[in-house]
Amino acid sequence: MLSHGGYDYLEEKLMEDKKKKQLEKASQSGSTNIIVDPPSPIRLHVKWKMARMKKYGQLTSKVAKEIANRIISEFFMSVVI
């Protein structure tokens, strides 16, 4: 769930996680010349869903889960078309 930092803090945290994963993946490739591009921005639906998740990954309510499922299914439908 969002704490005092709000969406800005959440986005900052998610971007740090993305950067860390990219660096780990690049370092596992074994290359000595590692250039890592900046990660892509966090999508709005991902931030919305993460803002409504509890510490252990459960959504805060049944309604939030239904909305998240609807948002995700509409997002994937728009990508496929």
N, C-alpha and C positions, 0 to 999 in steps of 0.2 A: 504494500500500500504506500501511497505517497506520504512522505513525512514533511517536515518543515521546508525542505528544499524545493518542493513542487516539481513541475515538469522539467524545469531547467536542470535541476540536480539529477533527475532520472535520466534525462538525455545525456548528460555528461558522463554518468556512470555507465550507461549502455555503450557509448562511444569508446570509453576506456576499455571495456570488455572486448569490443570488436578489434581495437588496435592490438590488444594483448594476444588475441587469437591469431591475427594476421602475422604478428612477429613470431609466435610459436611455430606456425606453419612454415614460414620462411626459413627459420633456423633449422627445421627438420629436413629441409631440402638439401642441406649440406653445402650450399654455396657460400663462398666467403664474401662476395659482393652482394649484400642484401639491400635492396631498395624496396621499401614498402609504401605503396600508395596510401593516401588517407582513406579511411573507410567511408562508405557511402552514408548519407544521412539516415537517421532512424525514421522509419515510416510511421505515420500518425497512428495507424491502427495498432502497431506494436507498442507504442508508448501508452495508448489508451488501455490496452490489455494489461501491460506491466503495472500501470498505476492502480489497477484493481486486483492485483494478486497479493496474497498473503506471503509471509516469509517462506513457507514451504511449498509454494507453487499453486495453492488453491485460490480460486477466484473468491471474492468477498461475498457474493450472493448468487442465488440461482438465476436471478434476472441478469446480472452481469455476465454469467456464463452463456445464457441464451443470446444476448446481444453480441458477445465476442464471437460466438459460433456463426452468427448471421453476418457479421462484418468480415470474418475470414472467408466464409464461403462466397460472398459477393466479390471480395478482392480476387480470389482465385478464378472466379467465373470471368471477371474482366481481363485477367491475364491470358486466359485460354482463348478468348474470342479474338 
